[in-house]
Amino acid sequence: MSSIKTIDPNSISQPELHSYLLTAVAPRPIGFVSTIDSAGNVNLSPFSFFNVISSNPPIMIFSPARGRNNMPKHSLQNVQEVPEVVINIVDFPIVEQMSLSSTAYDKDVNEFVKSGLTQVPSKKVKPPRVGESPVSFECTIDRIIELGDGQGAGNLIMAKVELIHIQDQFLDEEDKLDPLKLDLVGRMGGSWYTRASNASLFEIPKPIRTKGMGVDGLPSGIRNSTVLTGNNLGRLGNLEQLPTADEIDKVAKGDEIRMMQKKLNGNPQKFKKELHWLSQRMLMEEQTEKALAVLMYAEKLEA
C-alpha cells in the first residue's frame, strides 16, 4: 500500500485547500448561469459548484464563491436584486466561449457579447438563455444560503426549475435526452476539463430493480482471483444468483473451453487461469452470466 498524505484543512491556506478540493472532486458538471440586475444589466458566468438535487420539486443548486478580494460575484448580487436565473448546460462546441465568459469583467459588461454567444429571450424569467446551449433551465430562486464571509466562502443558491428548453437534435427516438449526442464537458482541477464523448462513456447495469448477491456471494476462488479486477467482481456481484449446474455444464461443453482444455491438458493451474482470462473478456463483452458460469466451472475443476 502506498503512503498517505493527511491534511488538516485548517493547517493550509485557502488557495491550497481550494486546489485540493477542486482537483479531487471531479469531474464536476458546469452550470452556465445567466442573471440580470435591477437596472437590466445581463451577466453570464460558469459555475462548477453546481448540480441538481431534487426532481420534486425540481431544484438545482450553484454556489458563487467570494473572490480573491473577498467581494461577492456579480451573479450573486444579481439574484439578490432579481431572484431569477437561467442555467444553461455546456457542451464541447461552446466550451471555449464558456471559458472566456469566466473573465472578471466589470459588472456592466455583458458576457454574451464578449463570448459571442447568442442571447435568446426567456419565456418565464427575465434573464436570457444561451441559444447555443443544448439544454437550458429557466428558474426562480428558492433560497440563498450564505456559507461564510471570508475569501472562498460559498453562497448556496437553490433554483427551482420553471421551464426547460431542449434542442431537438439531442433527443433520441423516444424523445429522451441522449447522453451519446450531448457531448457534455466537465470541470477538473486547475485549467483542465474533461469531455463526455462517445469514447469515454460506458454503461453499467444499475442494481435498482434487482438485488445483487454481492461480491461476498461469490466463491473465495473467484473473489481472490489474480486476474479479475474489483470492477469485474462488482459486475459479477450484481447478478442475483450463481449459475445452475446445467448452465455451468453447458458453457463447459463450448468449443472454446474444450479446445483450451485439450491444449493445456496436464497443467490444471494454467487452465484455471486461462478460464479467468476468458471470463474477464466475456465481462468486457457484456456476457456477465456466461462469464460467471466459466468461473464456476473453474471452481468445479478444483473441487
PAGUBA-962636 format. One record per atom (N, C-alpha, C): residue in one letter; y, z, x. Coordinates in steps of 0.05 Angstrom, whole numbers, padded with zeros to 5 digits, always signed. Each point is the difference from the previous one (the first is absolute). Layout:
<tibas>
AYZX
...
</tibas>
This chain:
<tibas>
M-00024+00000+00017
M+00024+00000-00017
M+00025+00000+00018
S+00020-00016-00008
S+00025-00002+00016
S+00016+00026-00004
S+00019+00004+00019
S+00017+00023-00002
S+00021-00003-00023
I+00011+00021-00010
I+00018+00000-00022
I+00027+00010+00008
K+00021-00014-00009
K+00028+00009+00004
K+00009+00013-00026
T+00006+00025+00001
T+00009+00015-00024
T+00030+00006+00002
I+00014-00007-00022
I+00029+00002+00000
I+00010+00018-00023
D+00017+00019+00006
D+00014+00016-00020
D+00025-00016-00007
P+00004-00008-00025
P+00023-00016-00007
P+00027+00013+00007
N-00001+00027+00002
N+00025+00015+00006
N+00006+00000+00030
S-00019-00010+00017
S+00004+00001+00028
S+00011-00026+00012
I+00003-00021-00016
I+00010-00026+00010
I+00024-00008-00016
S+00014-00020+00011
S+00025-00009-00014
S-00007-00016-00025
Q+00020-00002-00017
Q-00004-00015-00025
Q-00007-00029+00005
P+00013-00014+00019
P-00008-00028+00006
P-00029-00002+00009
E-00009+00019+00017
E-00028+00000+00009
E-00019+00004-00023
L+00006+00019-00017
L-00017+00005-00023
L+00000-00024-00019
H+00023-00012-00004
H+00002-00023-00017
H-00018-00022+00010
S-00001-00005+00027
S-00016-00020+00012
S-00030+00005-00005
Y-00008+00025+00005
Y-00029+00007-00004
Y-00008-00004-00029
L+00017+00009-00019
L-00007-00003-00028
L-00002-00029-00009
L+00019-00016+00007
L+00001-00027-00009
L-00021-00018+00013
T-00007+00007+00025
T-00021-00017+00013
T-00028+00008-00009
A-00004+00025-00006
A-00027+00009-00009
A-00004-00007-00030
V+00020+00004-00016
V-00003-00005-00029
V+00007-00029-00005
A-00019-00017+00003
A+00005-00029-00002
A-00026-00015-00005
P+00001-00024-00011
P+00024-00014-00009
P+00011+00012-00026
R+00026-00002-00003
R+00014+00010-00024
R+00011-00024-00016
P-00003+00001-00027
P+00012-00021-00016
P+00031+00001+00003
I+00013-00022-00006
I+00029-00002+00003
I+00012-00004-00028
G+00018+00018-00007
G+00015-00003-00024
G+00028-00012+00007
F+00005-00023-00010
F+00025-00014+00006
F+00019+00005-00023
V+00018+00020+00004
V+00014+00012-00023
V+00029-00011-00002
S+00006-00010-00024
S+00027-00008-00005
S+00013+00020-00019
T+00025+00007+00007
T+00016+00020-00015
T+00028-00011-00004
I+00016+00015-00016
I+00028-00008-00004
I+00016+00025-00004
D+00025+00000+00010
D+00016+00024-00004
D+00018-00004-00024
S+00016+00021-00006
S+00017-00001-00024
S+00022-00021+00001
A+00006-00009+00025
A+00021-00021+00003
A-00013-00028-00001
G-00026-00002-00002
G-00013-00026-00002
G-00010-00011+00027
N+00002+00016+00021
N-00010-00009+00026
N-00031+00002+00001
V-00012-00022+00008
V-00030-00002+00001
V-00010+00007+00027
N-00022+00015+00001
N-00013+00006+00025
N-00030-00007-00001
L-00011-00010+00022
L-00028-00007+00001
L-00012+00011+00026
S-00019+00018-00002
S-00011+00014+00023
S-00030+00004-00002
P-00015-00003+00022
P-00029+00004+00000
P-00006+00029+00006
F-00021+00011-00013
F-00010+00027+00005
F-00030+00000+00003
S-00010+00011+00021
S-00029+00003+00003
S-00009+00028-00008
F+00018+00018-00006
F-00006+00025-00013
F+00000-00008-00030
F-00022-00012-00009
F-00001-00013-00026
F-00028-00001-00011
N-00004+00004-00026
N-00026-00004-00012
N+00002+00002-00030
V-00023-00005-00014
V-00002+00005-00029
V-00017+00025-00003
I+00009+00018-00018
I-00014+00025-00003
I-00011+00006-00028
S+00007-00017-00019
S-00010+00004-00028
S+00002-00027-00015
S-00020-00003-00018
S+00001-00024-00018
S+00007+00008-00029
N-00001+00026-00006
N+00007+00009-00026
N+00013+00028+00002
P+00027+00000+00001
P+00018-00023+00000
P-00001-00015+00027
P+00009-00025+00000
P+00000-00015+00025
P+00023+00009+00018
I-00008+00014+00022
I+00020+00012+00017
I-00004-00010+00029
M+00021-00009+00013
M+00000-00007+00028
M+00019+00019+00014
I-00006+00004+00026
I+00018+00018+00016
I+00008-00014+00026
F+00024+00006+00009
F+00009-00008+00027
F+00019+00022+00009
S+00003+00002+00027
S+00015+00022+00011
S+00019-00009+00022
P+00026-00002-00007
P+00020-00006+00020
P+00005+00025+00017
A-00005-00002+00026
A+00004+00023+00018
A+00028-00001+00012
R+00010+00024+00005
R+00026+00002+00013
R-00001-00013+00028
G+00021-00015+00007
G+00000-00014+00025
G+00007+00017+00024
R+00004-00014+00023
R+00006+00014+00025
R+00025+00016-00001
N+00019-00009-00016
N+00025+00016-00002
N-00001+00019-00024
N-00024+00004-00011
N-00005+00018-00022
N+00013-00008-00026
M+00008-00025-00002
M+00013-00010-00024
M-00021-00012-00019
P+00004+00003-00026
P-00019-00011-00020
P+00001-00030+00000
K-00023-00012-00006
K-00001-00030-00001
K+00015-00010-00025
H+00010-00024+00002
H+00015-00012-00022
H-00017-00002-00025
S-00026-00004+00003
S-00017-00002-00024
S+00000+00026-00015
L-00001+00023+00014
L+00001+00026-00013
L+00026+00004-00014
Q+00022-00006+00014
Q+00027+00003-00013
Q+00002-00017-00025
N-00011-00024+00001
N+00001-00019-00023
N-00015+00011-00024
V-00025+00010+00004
V-00015+00009-00023
V+00011+00026-00011
Q+00015+00014+00016
Q+00014+00024-00011
Q+00023-00008-00018
E+00011-00024+00006
E+00022-00010-00017
E-00010-00016-00024
V-00020-00018+00006
V-00012-00017-00021
V-00030+00004+00002
P-00012+00016-00017
P-00029+00008+00003
P-00020-00022-00008
E+00002-00022+00013
E-00018-00023-00005
E-00006-00014+00026
V-00024-00011+00003
V-00007-00015+00024
V-00018-00023-00008
V-00003-00020+00018
V-00021-00019-00001
V-00016+00002+00025
I-00026+00005-00002
I-00018+00002+00023
I-00015-00027+00003
N+00007-00014+00021
N-00012-00026+00005
N-00022+00002+00021
I-00021-00015-00003
I-00023+00001+00018
I+00004-00021+00022
V-00007+00007+00024
V+00004-00018+00023
V-00025-00014+00008
D+00001-00027+00001
D-00022-00016+00011
D+00008-00012+00026
F-00019-00013+00014
F+00006-00011+00027
F+00022-00020+00001
P+00003-00018-00020
P+00021-00020+00001
P+00029+00011+00001
I+00004+00026-00008
I+00027+00011+00001
I+00002+00024+00019
V-00020+00004+00017
V+00000+00025+00017
V+00024+00000+00019
E+00007-00023+00012
E+00023+00000+00019
E+00026+00005-00014
Q+00003-00011-00025
Q+00025+00005-00015
Q+00001+00029-00009
M-00023+00011-00007
M-00001+00029-00007
M+00009+00017+00024
S-00010-00007+00024
S+00007+00016+00023
S+00030-00002+00006
L+00011-00023-00003
L+00029-00004+00004
L+00016+00017-00018
S-00009+00004-00025
S+00015+00015-00019
S+00001+00030+00006
S-00018+00009+00019
S+00000+00028+00007
S+00022+00007+00020
T+00016-00019+00008
T+00023+00004+00018
T+00019+00020-00014
A+00012+00017+00015
A+00019+00020-00011
A+00027-00012-00005
Y+00001-00018-00020
Y+00026-00012-00008
Y+00017+00020-00014
D+00026-00005-00002
D+00018+00017-00015
D-00007+00000-00030
K+00009+00020-00014
K-00009+00004-00028
K+00008-00024-00018
D+00022-00013+00005
D+00009-00021-00018
D-00012-00028+00008
V-00019+00000+00019
V-00013-00025+00009
V-00025-00004-00017
N-00003-00024-00011
N-00023-00007-00017
N-00022-00011+00018
E-00022+00014+00003
E-00022-00009+00017
E-00015-00024-00011
F+00003-00006-00026
F-00010-00025-00010
F+00013-00024+00015
V+00026+00002+00003
V+00015-00021+00013
V-00007-00001+00030
K-00002+00023+00013
K-00006+00001+00029
K-00028-00011+00006
S-00019+00006-00018
S-00028-00008+00005
S-00006-00028-00011
G+00017-00010-00016
G-00005-00027-00011
G-00019+00000-00023
L-00006+00023-00012
L-00018+00002-00022
L+00015-00005-00027
T-00015-00008-00020
T+00012-00008-00025
T+00004+00024-00019
Q+00024+00004-00009
Q+00006+00023-00018
Q-00003-00010-00029
V-00020+00011-00014
V-00006-00008-00027
V+00007+00023-00019
P+00015-00006-00022
P+00007+00022-00019
P-00025+00013-00012
S+00001+00026-00003
S-00022+00014-00014
S+00005-00001-00029
K-00021+00008-00016
K+00002-00001-00029
K+00006+00027-00012
K-00009+00022+00012
K+00004+00026-00012
K+00017+00019+00017
V+00004-00007+00026
V+00015+00018+00018
V+00022-00016+00013
K+00019+00014+00012
K+00023-00013+00012
K-00005-00012+00028
P-00016+00012+00017
P-00005-00012+00026
P-00015-00026-00003
P+00006-00020+00017
P-00015-00026-00001
P-00027+00003+00013
R-00018-00019-00004
R-00025-00001+00013
R+00000-00023+00021
V-00020+00001+00018
V-00003-00020+00021
V-00016-00023-00011
G+00012-00024-00002
G-00013-00023-00012
G-00025-00009+00014
E-00001+00005+00027
E-00022-00009+00016
E-00024+00019+00000
S+00004+00025-00010
S-00021+00020+00000
S-00022-00008-00020
P-00025+00004+00008
P-00023-00007-00018
P-00001+00018-00025
V+00008+00025+00003
V+00001+00019-00022
V+00024+00017+00002
S+00014+00005-00023
S+00023+00017+00000
S-00002+00019-00024
F+00009+00025+00004
F-00002+00021-00020
F+00028+00010-00007
E+00009-00005-00024
E+00025+00012-00009
E-00005+00029-00008
C+00016+00018+00010
C-00006+00029-00004
C+00025+00015-00007
T-00004+00022-00014
T+00021+00020-00004
T-00008+00025+00016
I+00020+00015+00010
I-00005+00023+00016
I-00009+00024-00017
D-00023+00010+00006
D-00011+00023-00015
D+00011+00026+00011
R+00000+00003+00027
R+00011+00024+00013
R+00003-00005+00030
I+00017+00016+00012
I+00004-00001+00029
I-00004+00027+00012
I-00017+00003+00020
I-00006+00026+00012
I+00008-00001+00029
E+00020+00017+00007
E+00009+00002+00028
E-00020+00017+00015
L-00010-00010+00023
L-00021+00014+00015
L+00011+00015+00024
G+00026-00003+00005
G+00012+00014+00023
G+00029-00009+00003
D+00014+00012+00019
D+00028-00008+00004
D+00007-00008+00029
G-00021-00003+00017
G+00004-00007+00028
G-00007-00029+00005
Q+00004-00009+00025
Q-00007-00027+00008
Q-00030-00005-00006
G-00005-00023-00013
G-00028-00008-00006
G-00010+00011-00026
A+00016+00017-00013
A-00009+00012-00026
A-00003-00021-00021
G-00021+00001-00015
G-00005-00020-00021
G+00013+00008-00026
N+00003-00019-00018
N+00010+00004-00027
N-00019-00015-00018
L-00018+00014-00013
L-00021-00012-00015
L+00011-00011-00027
I+00000-00026-00003
I+00010-00012-00025
I-00023-00010-00017
M-00002+00011-00023
M-00022-00008-00019
M+00012-00020-00020
A-00012-00024-00001
A+00011-00022-00016
A-00021-00008-00021
K+00008-00001-00025
K-00017-00007-00022
K+00002-00030-00005
V-00023-00014+00000
V-00001-00029-00003
V+00006-00007-00029
E+00020-00017-00004
E+00008-00009-00027
E-00008-00028-00006
L-00002-00017+00022
L-00006-00028-00004
L-00012-00011+00026
I-00020-00017-00002
I-00013-00012+00024
I+00003-00030+00000
H+00008-00011+00023
H+00002-00029+00003
H-00021-00009+00020
I-00017-00019-00007
I-00021-00010+00018
I+00001-00031+00001
Q+00002-00011+00024
Q-00001-00029+00003
Q-00028-00010-00007
D-00002-00020-00017
D-00025-00010-00010
D-00020-00008+00023
Q+00011-00010+00022
Q-00018-00010+00021
Q-00017+00022+00013
F+00007+00025-00006
F-00016+00022+00012
F-00020+00012-00020
L-00003-00012-00023
L-00020+00008-00019
L-00026-00016+00002
D-00022+00013-00007
D-00026-00014+00000
D-00005-00011-00028
E-00024-00011-00003
E-00007-00013-00026
E-00002+00020-00023
E-00002+00026+00006
E-00001+00020-00020
E+00028+00013-00005
D+00020-00013+00012
D+00028+00009-00003
D+00005+00027+00013
K-00016+00006+00021
K+00004+00025+00016
K+00010-00007+00027
L+00014+00019+00012
L+00010-00005+00028
L-00023-00004+00019
D+00001-00020+00017
D-00021-00007+00018
D+00008+00009+00028
P-00014+00020+00012
P+00007+00010+00026
P-00001-00022+00022
L-00018-00019-00004
L-00003-00021+00020
L+00024-00019+00000
K+00014-00002-00023
K+00023-00018-00002
K+00026+00014+00009
L+00001+00026-00002
L+00025+00014+00004
L+00010+00000+00028
D-00017+00002+00020
D+00008-00002+00028
D+00022+00022+00006
L-00006+00025-00007
L+00019+00021+00003
L+00002+00010+00029
V+00021+00014+00006
V+00003+00012+00027
V+00003+00030-00003
G-00008+00014+00022
G+00002+00029+00000
G+00015+00009+00026
R+00011+00023-00001
R+00016+00011+00022
R-00018+00016+00019
M+00002-00005+00025
M-00013+00016+00020
M+00021+00017+00015
G-00007+00011+00023
G+00020+00015+00015
G+00018-00018+00017
G+00022+00011+00008
G+00019-00016+00017
G+00009-00025-00014
S-00001-00023+00014
S+00008-00025-00012
S-00023-00017-00010
W-00023+00013-00004
W-00025-00014-00007
W-00004-00001-00030
Y-00012-00022-00009
Y-00008-00004-00028
Y-00029-00010+00000
T-00013+00001-00023
T-00026-00012-00004
T+00000-00018-00024
R-00018-00020+00001
R-00001-00020-00021
R-00026+00001-00015
A+00000+00004-00026
A-00024+00001-00017
A-00008-00028-00009
S-00008-00016+00020
S-00007-00028-00007
S-00031-00002-00004
N-00009-00023-00006
N-00029-00004-00006
N-00018+00011+00022
A+00008-00005+00025
A-00018+00008+00023
A-00002+00030+00002
S+00020+00015-00008
S-00001+00029+00004
S-00008+00015-00025
L-00004-00014-00022
L-00008+00014-00025
L-00030+00002-00001
F-00010+00022-00010
F-00029+00003-00004
F-00004+00017-00025
E-00024-00003-00012
E-00005+00014-00025
E-00023+00020+00004
I+00003+00023-00012
I-00021+00021+00001
I-00006+00008-00029
P-00026-00001-00007
P-00007+00009-00028
P+00008+00029-00004
K+00015+00005-00021
K+00011+00027-00004
K-00020+00016-00018
P-00006+00025+00009
P-00019+00017-00015
P+00014+00013-00024
I+00007-00016-00020
I+00015+00011-00023
I-00019+00003-00024
R-00014-00022-00006
R-00018+00000-00024
R-00028+00010+00007
T-00007+00002+00025
T-00026+00010+00008
T+00004+00024+00019
K-00021+00016+00004
K+00002+00022+00018
K-00019-00005+00023
G+00012-00007+00023
G-00016-00006+00024
G-00016+00024+00009
M-00024-00005+00012
M-00017+00022+00009
M+00012+00014+00024
G+00019-00013+00015
G+00012+00012+00023
G-00016-00004+00025
V+00013+00002+00023
V-00013-00003+00025
V-00023+00021+00004
D+00005+00024-00012
D-00021+00020+00003
D-00025-00006-00016
G+00001-00020-00017
G-00024-00009-00015
G-00017-00020+00016
L+00009-00008+00023
L-00015-00019+00017
L-00019+00015+00018
P-00023-00011+00007
P-00018+00013+00019
P+00014+00004+00027
S-00009+00020+00015
S+00013+00007+00025
S-00001-00023+00020
G-00021-00015+00000
G-00003-00023+00019
G+00022-00021-00005
I+00010-00002-00024
I+00021-00019-00007
I+00027+00013+00007
R+00003+00025-00007
R+00025+00014+00005
R+00006+00002+00030
N-00020+00002+00016
N+00003+00003+00029
N-00005-00026+00015
S+00003-00022-00014
S-00004-00026+00013
S+00019-00004+00023
T-00009-00012+00022
T+00018-00007+00022
T+00013-00027-00004
V-00007-00013-00021
V+00011-00027-00006
V+00022+00002-00022
L-00007+00014-00022
L+00018+00001-00023
L+00025+00016+00005
T+00022-00010-00010
T+00026+00014+00002
T+00004+00019-00023
G+00021+00016+00002
G+00008+00017-00023
G+00006-00016-00025
N+00013-00023+00004
N+00006-00017-00023
N-00026-00011-00013
N-00019-00007+00017
N-00026-00009-00010
N-00014+00021-00017
L+00000+00025+00011
L-00012+00022-00015
L+00015+00006-00026
G+00027-00002+00001
G+00015+00004-00024
G-00007-00020-00022
R-00004-00025+00008
R-00007-00021-00019
R-00028+00006-00012
L-00019+00008+00017
L-00027+00006-00010
L+00001+00024-00018
G+00016+00020+00007
G+00002+00024-00017
G+00013-00005-00027
N+00012-00023-00003
N+00013-00007-00025
N-00021-00009-00021
L-00024-00006+00009
L-00022-00007-00018
L-00009+00025-00015
E-00010-00004-00024
E-00008+00023-00017
E-00027+00012+00008
Q-00017-00016+00011
Q-00027+00010+00006
Q-00013-00017+00022
L-00022+00012+00012
L-00015-00015+00020
L-00017-00021-00013
P-00007-00021+00014
P-00016-00022-00011
P-00028+00010-00007
T-00013-00013-00019
T-00028+00006-00007
T-00019-00011+00021
A-00025+00009-00002
A-00020-00009+00019
A-00004-00030-00003
D+00001-00010-00025
D-00003-00029-00005
D+00023-00016+00013
E+00024+00011-00002
E+00023-00014+00013
E-00002+00000+00030
I-00010+00021+00011
I-00004+00002+00029
I-00021-00020+00009
D-00022+00000-00015
D-00022-00018+00006
D+00008-00029-00002
K+00016-00007-00020
K+00010-00027-00003
K+00016-00010+00023
V+00019+00017+00010
V+00017-00008+00022
V-00017-00002+00026
A-00020+00017+00002
A-00017+00000+00024
A-00016-00026+00003
K-00005-00013-00023
K-00016-00024+00000
K+00017-00025+00004
G+00026+00003+00004
G+00018-00022+00005
G-00006-00013+00026
D+00006-00026+00002
D-00007-00016+00024
D+00014+00011+00025
E+00026+00009-00003
E+00015+00009+00024
E-00013+00025+00012
I-00008+00019-00016
I-00012+00024+00010
I-00028-00005+00011
R-00015-00017-00013
R-00027-00006+00009
R+00001-00014+00027
M+00019-00018+00004
M+00002-00014+00026
M+00009+00020+00022
M+00019+00018-00008
M+00009+00020+00019
M-00022+00018+00009
Q-00017+00008-00020
Q-00022+00018+00006
Q-00021-00013+00018
K-00005-00025-00005
K-00019-00015+00017
K+00010-00002+00029
K+00026-00006+00002
K+00012-00003+00027
K+00000+00026+00016
L+00004+00023-00014
L+00003+00025+00013
L-00025+00018-00003
N-00022-00013-00005
N-00025+00015-00004
N-00006+00016+00026
G-00005+00026-00003
G-00006+00016+00023
G+00025+00016+00010
N+00023-00005-00013
N+00025+00014+00008
N+00013+00011-00025
P-00012+00020-00012
P+00011+00011-00026
P+00028+00010+00001
Q+00009+00012+00022
Q+00027+00010+00002
Q+00021-00022+00000
K-00007-00022+00014
K+00019-00023+00000
K+00000-00013-00027
F-00024-00001-00013
F-00001-00012-00026
F+00017+00015-00020
K-00001+00027+00002
K+00016+00017-00018
K+00030-00005+00004
K+00008-00002+00026
K+00028-00005+00006
K+00009-00027-00011
E-00017-00020+00003
E+00006-00027-00010
E+00003+00001-00031
L-00016+00016-00013
L+00003+00003-00029
L+00027+00013-00007
H+00009+00018+00016
H+00027+00012-00005
H+00022-00020+00004
W-00003-00017+00021
W+00020-00021+00004
W+00000-00020-00024
L-00025-00006-00009
L-00002-00018-00023
L+00013+00012-00025
S-00004+00025-00004
S+00012+00014-00022
S+00030+00000+00001
Q+00011+00004+00024
Q+00029+00000+00004
Q+00012-00027-00007
R-00014-00021+00008
R+00009-00027-00006
R+00000-00005-00031
M-00021+00010-00013
M-00001-00002-00029
M+00023+00015-00013
L+00007+00023+00011
L+00023+00015-00011
L+00025-00016+00002
M+00004-00014+00022
M+00024-00017+00003
M+00000-00024-00019
E-00024-00007-00009
E-00003-00022-00020
E-00001+00010-00028
E+00007+00026-00004
E+00001+00012-00027
E-00028+00002-00013
Q-00021+00001+00015
Q-00027+00003-00010
Q-00009+00030+00004
T+00014+00018-00014
T-00004+00028+00006
T-00027+00010-00008
E-00010-00007-00023
E-00026+00010-00009
E-00022-00010+00018
K+00002-00026+00008
K-00020-00011+00018
K+00001+00013+00027
A+00024+00005+00010
A+00004+00013+00026
A-00014+00028+00000
L+00003+00015-00022
L-00012+00026-00001
L-00031-00002-00001
A-00010-00020-00014
A-00029-00005-00001
A-00011-00005+00028
V+00015-00016+00016
V-00009-00006+00027
V-00001+00026+00016
L+00020+00017-00002
L+00001+00025+00014
L-00023+00019-00009
M-00005+00000-00025
M-00022+00017-00010
M-00027-00010+00010
Y-00002-00026+00003
Y-00025-00011+00012
Y-00003+00009+00028
A+00022+00001+00015
A+00000+00010+00028
A-00009+00029+00000
E+00009+00016-00019
E-00008+00028-00002
E-00029+00002-00006
K-00010-00017-00017
K-00028+00001-00009
K-00018-00006+00024
L+00008-00018+00017
L-00016-00007+00024
L-00004+00024+00018
E+00020+00017+00002
E-00001+00023+00018
E-00016+00023-00012
A-00004-00001-00026
A-00013+00023-00013
A-00030+00001+00008
</tibas>
